[in-house]
Amino acid sequence: MDEPLPPFTNVTLQTFASEGDLALANQKWEKLGPKFVGQLESKGLLSYEVATIWNKDSKLMRFVIFRYKSADAFKRCLPNWEEIEKTVFDGVLVKVNAYRGISEEYWTTSND
């Protein structure tokens, strides 16, 4: 199996104030996400993954891992992210922390 080139990665930690805030953000993303993902993909977004943080008392925390072709691809996506945040998080109480980096190691099972 060929290993992917090490893409630029953005890990975003989202902490919502309530279940209602989380539900509202999810509802907006379900409706608008496909359009936004198409725009981001055309600028270099490779993938994203959303995961609920399970080792905390609160179920209102999640992280999202975004993988880009390059740092330049990420920069091209920034204007889109500004629009996405204004649209999806409008009326939602959420704290967002973002961390950017380059993947140093990637492993996946070869079992099917």
Secondary structure as UniProt FT lines:
FT   STRAND          8..16
FT   HELIX           19..42
FT   TURN            43..44
FT   STRAND          45..52
FT   STRAND          61..68
FT   HELIX           71..88
FT   TURN            90..91
FT   STRAND          94..102
//
